[in-house]
Amino acid sequence: MKNKPIHSRLGFALNGIVFALKSEASFRTQLIVTVAMGIILGILRPDPVWWGIIILVTGAVLAAELFNTALEKTLDHLHPAQHPQIKLAKDAAAGAVLVLGLTAVLVFISFLASLFSG
């Protein structure tokens, strides 16, 4: 991808997102949740800081899932047979997605608490 025009690099990135959409149920679910969050924000119209926080955390979850997908596909290609060390690497990547997902849930709970506390 080095020294390619920006439109080519954007195309590569979009191909990766489309691949994840087609092949990863987790990514599709997380994208649906992200869209739902946008709708909820649009309806409730919170302070801009909440928009920023929620956009940041949902974007991080989606990015983590894309990294996880890239790692899994690469490791599966390089070593198709099961291997304990590869399993640990894949489990750790999935754990990172889980940590960010739980963080997003806590951010949303904080958002709701801020709406109903005052």
Backbone as JSON Lines, residues from 0, in Angstrom:
{"i":0,"aa":"M","n":[0.81,-1.2,0.0],"ca":[0.0,0.0,0.0],"c":[0.85,1.27,0.0]}
{"i":1,"aa":"K","n":[2.13,1.12,0.22],"ca":[2.99,2.31,0.25],"c":[2.98,3.02,-1.09]}
{"i":2,"aa":"N","n":[2.96,4.34,-1.0],"ca":[3.07,5.21,-2.17],"c":[1.94,5.06,-3.17]}
{"i":3,"aa":"K","n":[0.82,4.51,-2.74],"ca":[-0.36,4.43,-3.6],"c":[-1.17,5.7,-3.39]}
{"i":4,"aa":"P","n":[-1.95,6.09,-4.4],"ca":[-2.81,7.27,-4.23],"c":[-3.85,7.04,-3.12]}
{"i":5,"aa":"I","n":[-4.31,8.12,-2.55],"ca":[-5.23,8.04,-1.42],"c":[-6.49,7.25,-1.77]}
{"i":6,"aa":"H","n":[-7.01,7.4,-2.98],"ca":[-8.23,6.67,-3.34],"c":[-7.98,5.16,-3.36]}
{"i":7,"aa":"S","n":[-6.79,4.75,-3.72],"ca":[-6.46,3.32,-3.68],"c":[-6.4,2.81,-2.24]}
{"i":8,"aa":"R","n":[-5.77,3.59,-1.38],"ca":[-5.66,3.19,0.03],"c":[-7.03,3.16,0.7]}
{"i":9,"aa":"L","n":[-7.88,4.11,0.35],"ca":[-9.24,4.09,0.89],"c":[-10.0,2.85,0.4]}
{"i":10,"aa":"G","n":[-9.76,2.5,-0.85],"ca":[-10.38,1.3,-1.4],"c":[-9.96,0.04,-0.65]}
{"i":11,"aa":"F","n":[-8.67,-0.05,-0.3],"ca":[-8.2,-1.2,0.47],"c":[-8.9,-1.26,1.82]}
{"i":12,"aa":"A","n":[-8.99,-0.11,2.47],"ca":[-9.64,-0.05,3.78],"c":[-11.11,-0.44,3.69]}
{"i":13,"aa":"L","n":[-11.79,0.08,2.68],"ca":[-13.21,-0.26,2.51],"c":[-13.39,-1.74,2.19]}
{"i":14,"aa":"N","n":[-12.46,-2.32,1.43],"ca":[-12.52,-3.76,1.16],"c":[-12.43,-4.55,2.46]}
{"i":15,"aa":"G","n":[-11.59,-4.11,3.38],"ca":[-11.46,-4.78,4.66],"c":[-12.74,-4.7,5.48]}
{"i":16,"aa":"I","n":[-13.37,-3.54,5.46],"ca":[-14.63,-3.37,6.19],"c":[-15.72,-4.24,5.57]}
{"i":17,"aa":"V","n":[-15.81,-4.24,4.25],"ca":[-16.81,-5.06,3.56],"c":[-16.56,-6.54,3.85]}
{"i":18,"aa":"F","n":[-15.3,-6.96,3.84],"ca":[-14.98,-8.35,4.16],"c":[-15.47,-8.7,5.56]}
{"i":19,"aa":"A","n":[-15.2,-7.83,6.53],"ca":[-15.64,-8.09,7.9],"c":[-17.17,-8.14,7.98]}
{"i":20,"aa":"L","n":[-17.83,-7.25,7.26],"ca":[-19.3,-7.26,7.24],"c":[-19.84,-8.58,6.72]}
{"i":21,"aa":"K","n":[-19.21,-9.09,5.67],"ca":[-19.68,-10.32,5.05],"c":[-19.33,-11.57,5.85]}
{"i":22,"aa":"S","n":[-18.2,-11.55,6.54],"ca":[-17.7,-12.78,7.13],"c":[-17.81,-12.86,8.66]}
{"i":23,"aa":"E","n":[-18.02,-11.75,9.32],"ca":[-17.98,-11.74,10.79],"c":[-19.31,-11.29,11.39]}
{"i":24,"aa":"A","n":[-20.01,-12.24,11.99],"ca":[-21.29,-11.91,12.64],"c":[-21.08,-10.9,13.76]}
{"i":25,"aa":"S","n":[-19.97,-11.0,14.48],"ca":[-19.69,-10.07,15.57],"c":[-19.59,-8.63,15.06]}
{"i":26,"aa":"F","n":[-18.93,-8.45,13.91],"ca":[-18.79,-7.11,13.35],"c":[-20.15,-6.56,12.94]}
{"i":27,"aa":"R","n":[-20.97,-7.41,12.34],"ca":[-22.32,-6.96,11.94],"c":[-23.13,-6.55,13.17]}
{"i":28,"aa":"T","n":[-23.05,-7.35,14.22],"ca":[-23.78,-7.03,15.46],"c":[-23.29,-5.71,16.04]}
{"i":29,"aa":"Q","n":[-21.98,-5.55,16.1],"ca":[-21.43,-4.31,16.66],"c":[-21.78,-3.1,15.81]}
{"i":30,"aa":"L","n":[-21.85,-3.28,14.52],"ca":[-22.24,-2.18,13.64],"c":[-23.71,-1.8,13.86]}
{"i":31,"aa":"I","n":[-24.57,-2.81,14.06],"ca":[-25.98,-2.55,14.35],"c":[-26.1,-1.77,15.66]}
{"i":32,"aa":"V","n":[-25.34,-2.17,16.66],"ca":[-25.37,-1.47,17.95],"c":[-24.88,-0.03,17.77]}
{"i":33,"aa":"T","n":[-23.86,0.17,16.95],"ca":[-23.34,1.51,16.69],"c":[-24.4,2.39,16.04]}
{"i":34,"aa":"V","n":[-25.1,1.85,15.06],"ca":[-26.18,2.6,14.4],"c":[-27.29,2.91,15.41]}
{"i":35,"aa":"A","n":[-27.64,1.93,16.25],"ca":[-28.67,2.16,17.28],"c":[-28.24,3.28,18.23]}
{"i":36,"aa":"M","n":[-26.95,3.28,18.59],"ca":[-26.45,4.35,19.46],"c":[-26.6,5.71,18.79]}
{"i":37,"aa":"G","n":[-26.31,5.77,17.5],"ca":[-26.48,7.03,16.78],"c":[-27.93,7.49,16.77]}
{"i":38,"aa":"I","n":[-28.84,6.55,16.62],"ca":[-30.27,6.89,16.65],"c":[-30.67,7.38,18.04]}
{"i":39,"aa":"I","n":[-30.21,6.68,19.07],"ca":[-30.52,7.08,20.44],"c":[-29.97,8.48,20.73]}
{"i":40,"aa":"L","n":[-28.73,8.73,20.3],"ca":[-28.16,10.07,20.49],"c":[-28.97,11.13,19.75]}
{"i":41,"aa":"G","n":[-29.41,10.78,18.53],"ca":[-30.21,11.73,17.76],"c":[-31.54,12.04,18.41]}
{"i":42,"aa":"I","n":[-32.13,11.06,19.05],"ca":[-33.41,11.26,19.72],"c":[-33.25,12.03,21.03]}
{"i":43,"aa":"L","n":[-32.26,11.63,21.83],"ca":[-32.09,12.23,23.15],"c":[-31.33,13.55,23.15]}
{"i":44,"aa":"R","n":[-30.56,13.79,22.12],"ca":[-29.8,15.03,21.94],"c":[-29.01,15.44,23.19]}
{"i":45,"aa":"P","n":[-28.07,14.59,23.61],"ca":[-27.27,14.93,24.79],"c":[-26.24,16.0,24.47]}
{"i":46,"aa":"D","n":[-25.52,16.42,25.51],"ca":[-24.43,17.37,25.32],"c":[-23.41,16.8,24.33]}
{"i":47,"aa":"P","n":[-22.75,17.68,23.59],"ca":[-21.77,17.22,22.6],"c":[-20.68,16.31,23.16]}
{"i":48,"aa":"V","n":[-20.33,16.49,24.42],"ca":[-19.28,15.64,25.0],"c":[-19.71,14.17,24.98]}
{"i":49,"aa":"W","n":[-21.01,13.9,25.21],"ca":[-21.47,12.51,25.14],"c":[-21.41,11.96,23.73]}
{"i":50,"aa":"W","n":[-21.7,12.8,22.75],"ca":[-21.55,12.37,21.36],"c":[-20.11,11.92,21.12]}
{"i":51,"aa":"G","n":[-19.18,12.76,21.54],"ca":[-17.77,12.45,21.33],"c":[-17.34,11.18,22.03]}
{"i":52,"aa":"I","n":[-17.73,11.02,23.26],"ca":[-17.34,9.84,24.03],"c":[-17.92,8.58,23.4]}
{"i":53,"aa":"I","n":[-19.19,8.61,23.06],"ca":[-19.84,7.42,22.51],"c":[-19.32,7.1,21.11]}
{"i":54,"aa":"I","n":[-19.08,8.11,20.3],"ca":[-18.5,7.88,18.98],"c":[-17.11,7.26,19.13]}
{"i":55,"aa":"L","n":[-16.33,7.78,20.07],"ca":[-14.98,7.26,20.28],"c":[-14.99,5.8,20.72]}
{"i":56,"aa":"V","n":[-15.84,5.47,21.68],"ca":[-15.84,4.1,22.21],"c":[-16.44,3.12,21.2]}
{"i":57,"aa":"T","n":[-17.48,3.5,20.47],"ca":[-18.04,2.57,19.48],"c":[-17.07,2.39,18.3]}
{"i":58,"aa":"G","n":[-16.38,3.46,17.92],"ca":[-15.36,3.33,16.88],"c":[-14.22,2.42,17.32]}
{"i":59,"aa":"A","n":[-13.85,2.51,18.59],"ca":[-12.79,1.64,19.12],"c":[-13.21,0.17,19.09]}
{"i":60,"aa":"V","n":[-14.46,-0.09,19.42],"ca":[-14.96,-1.48,19.39],"c":[-14.91,-2.01,17.96]}
{"i":61,"aa":"L","n":[-15.38,-1.23,17.01],"ca":[-15.36,-1.67,15.61],"c":[-13.93,-1.87,15.12]}
{"i":62,"aa":"A","n":[-13.04,-0.95,15.47],"ca":[-11.65,-1.09,15.05],"c":[-11.01,-2.33,15.68]}
{"i":63,"aa":"A","n":[-11.31,-2.58,16.95],"ca":[-10.76,-3.77,17.61],"c":[-11.24,-5.04,16.93]}
{"i":64,"aa":"E","n":[-12.49,-5.06,16.53],"ca":[-13.02,-6.24,15.84],"c":[-12.34,-6.42,14.48]}
{"i":65,"aa":"L","n":[-12.05,-5.33,13.8],"ca":[-11.32,-5.42,12.53],"c":[-9.9,-5.95,12.75]}
{"i":66,"aa":"F","n":[-9.22,-5.47,13.79],"ca":[-7.89,-6.0,14.13],"c":[-7.97,-7.48,14.46]}
{"i":67,"aa":"N","n":[-8.98,-7.86,15.24],"ca":[-9.16,-9.25,15.62],"c":[-9.38,-10.12,14.38]}
{"i":68,"aa":"T","n":[-10.2,-9.66,13.47],"ca":[-10.45,-10.39,12.23],"c":[-9.17,-10.54,11.42]}
{"i":69,"aa":"A","n":[-8.41,-9.45,11.3],"ca":[-7.15,-9.5,10.55],"c":[-6.18,-10.5,11.17]}
{"i":70,"aa":"L","n":[-6.06,-10.48,12.48],"ca":[-5.17,-11.4,13.17],"c":[-5.6,-12.85,12.97]}
{"i":71,"aa":"E","n":[-6.9,-13.1,13.16],"ca":[-7.4,-14.46,13.0],"c":[-7.17,-14.98,11.59]}
{"i":72,"aa":"K","n":[-7.49,-14.19,10.59],"ca":[-7.32,-14.63,9.2],"c":[-5.85,-14.87,8.88]}
{"i":73,"aa":"T","n":[-4.98,-14.01,9.37],"ca":[-3.55,-14.17,9.12],"c":[-3.02,-15.44,9.78]}
{"i":74,"aa":"L","n":[-3.36,-15.62,11.04],"ca":[-2.87,-16.8,11.75],"c":[-3.43,-18.1,11.16]}
{"i":75,"aa":"D","n":[-4.69,-18.08,10.77],"ca":[-5.29,-19.26,10.15],"c":[-4.61,-19.59,8.83]}
{"i":76,"aa":"H","n":[-4.22,-18.56,8.09],"ca":[-3.54,-18.78,6.81],"c":[-2.12,-19.31,7.03]}
{"i":77,"aa":"L","n":[-1.41,-18.72,7.99],"ca":[-0.02,-19.13,8.22],"c":[0.1,-20.5,8.89]}
{"i":78,"aa":"H","n":[-0.89,-20.82,9.72],"ca":[-0.83,-22.09,10.45],"c":[-2.24,-22.65,10.56]}
{"i":79,"aa":"P","n":[-2.73,-23.33,9.51],"ca":[-4.12,-23.82,9.5],"c":[-4.44,-24.82,10.62]}
{"i":80,"aa":"A","n":[-3.46,-25.61,11.03],"ca":[-3.71,-26.57,12.11],"c":[-3.8,-25.83,13.45]}
{"i":81,"aa":"Q","n":[-4.54,-26.43,14.36],"ca":[-4.64,-25.81,15.68],"c":[-3.3,-25.9,16.4]}
{"i":82,"aa":"H","n":[-2.96,-24.81,17.08],"ca":[-1.73,-24.76,17.85],"c":[-2.02,-23.99,19.13]}
{"i":83,"aa":"P","n":[-1.56,-24.47,20.27],"ca":[-1.89,-23.81,21.54],"c":[-1.47,-22.35,21.61]}
{"i":84,"aa":"Q","n":[-0.32,-22.0,21.06],"ca":[0.14,-20.61,21.12],"c":[-0.71,-19.7,20.22]}
{"i":85,"aa":"I","n":[-1.09,-20.22,19.06],"ca":[-1.95,-19.44,18.16],"c":[-3.32,-19.26,18.8]}
{"i":86,"aa":"K","n":[-3.83,-20.3,19.45],"ca":[-5.11,-20.18,20.15],"c":[-5.04,-19.07,21.21]}
{"i":87,"aa":"L","n":[-3.93,-19.02,21.94],"ca":[-3.78,-17.98,22.97],"c":[-3.77,-16.58,22.35]}
{"i":88,"aa":"A","n":[-3.08,-16.44,21.21],"ca":[-3.05,-15.13,20.54],"c":[-4.45,-14.72,20.08]}
{"i":89,"aa":"K","n":[-5.18,-15.67,19.51],"ca":[-6.54,-15.38,19.04],"c":[-7.46,-15.08,20.22]}
{"i":90,"aa":"D","n":[-7.3,-15.84,21.31],"ca":[-8.11,-15.6,22.5],"c":[-7.82,-14.22,23.1]}
{"i":91,"aa":"A","n":[-6.56,-13.83,23.11],"ca":[-6.19,-12.51,23.64],"c":[-6.8,-11.39,22.79]}
{"i":92,"aa":"A","n":[-6.79,-11.56,21.48],"ca":[-7.39,-10.55,20.59],"c":[-8.9,-10.47,20.82]}
{"i":93,"aa":"A","n":[-9.53,-11.63,20.98],"ca":[-10.97,-11.64,21.27],"c":[-11.23,-11.0,22.63]}
{"i":94,"aa":"G","n":[-10.33,-11.23,23.58],"ca":[-10.46,-10.6,24.9],"c":[-10.38,-9.08,24.81]}
{"i":95,"aa":"A","n":[-9.53,-8.58,23.94],"ca":[-9.43,-7.13,23.75],"c":[-10.74,-6.55,23.24]}
{"i":96,"aa":"V","n":[-11.37,-7.26,22.32],"ca":[-12.68,-6.81,21.81],"c":[-13.71,-6.83,22.94]}
{"i":97,"aa":"L","n":[-13.68,-7.89,23.76],"ca":[-14.6,-7.98,24.88],"c":[-14.4,-6.83,25.87]}
{"i":98,"aa":"V","n":[-13.16,-6.53,26.2],"ca":[-12.87,-5.43,27.13],"c":[-13.42,-4.12,26.59]}
{"i":99,"aa":"L","n":[-13.19,-3.86,25.31],"ca":[-13.72,-2.61,24.72],"c":[-15.24,-2.63,24.66]}
{"i":100,"aa":"G","n":[-15.82,-3.78,24.37],"ca":[-17.28,-3.88,24.34],"c":[-17.89,-3.61,25.71]}
{"i":101,"aa":"L","n":[-17.29,-4.18,26.75],"ca":[-17.79,-3.93,28.11],"c":[-17.58,-2.47,28.51]}
{"i":102,"aa":"T","n":[-16.47,-1.89,28.07],"ca":[-16.23,-0.47,28.31],"c":[-17.32,0.37,27.66]}
{"i":103,"aa":"A","n":[-17.69,0.0,26.44],"ca":[-18.76,0.73,25.74],"c":[-20.08,0.62,26.49]}
{"i":104,"aa":"V","n":[-20.37,-0.55,27.04],"ca":[-21.6,-0.73,27.83],"c":[-21.55,0.17,29.06]}
{"i":105,"aa":"L","n":[-20.41,0.23,29.74],"ca":[-20.28,1.09,30.93],"c":[-20.41,2.57,30.57]}
{"i":106,"aa":"V","n":[-19.87,2.95,29.42],"ca":[-20.03,4.33,28.96],"c":[-21.5,4.63,28.72]}
{"i":107,"aa":"F","n":[-22.21,3.7,28.11],"ca":[-23.64,3.91,27.84],"c":[-24.43,3.99,29.15]}
{"i":108,"aa":"I","n":[-24.1,3.15,30.12],"ca":[-24.76,3.22,31.43],"c":[-24.49,4.58,32.08]}
{"i":109,"aa":"S","n":[-23.26,5.06,31.97],"ca":[-22.92,6.39,32.52],"c":[-23.72,7.48,31.82]}
{"i":110,"aa":"F","n":[-23.85,7.34,30.51],"ca":[-24.64,8.3,29.73],"c":[-26.09,8.32,30.21]}
{"i":111,"aa":"L","n":[-26.69,7.15,30.35],"ca":[-28.08,7.08,30.83],"c":[-28.2,7.63,32.25]}
{"i":112,"aa":"A","n":[-27.24,7.32,33.1],"ca":[-27.27,7.85,34.48],"c":[-27.21,9.36,34.48]}
{"i":113,"aa":"S","n":[-26.41,9.94,33.57],"ca":[-26.31,11.4,33.52],"c":[-27.63,12.03,33.06]}
{"i":114,"aa":"L","n":[-28.37,11.33,32.22],"ca":[-29.65,11.87,31.76],"c":[-30.7,11.88,32.85]}
{"i":115,"aa":"F","n":[-30.69,10.84,33.68],"ca":[-31.76,10.66,34.65],"c":[-31.38,11.1,36.05]}
{"i":116,"aa":"S","n":[-30.17,11.62,36.22],"ca":[-29.76,12.05,37.56],"c":[-29.99,13.54,37.79]}
{"i":117,"aa":"G","n":[-30.28,14.24,36.76],"ca":[-30.35,15.67,36.98],"c":[-31.54,16.28,36.44]}
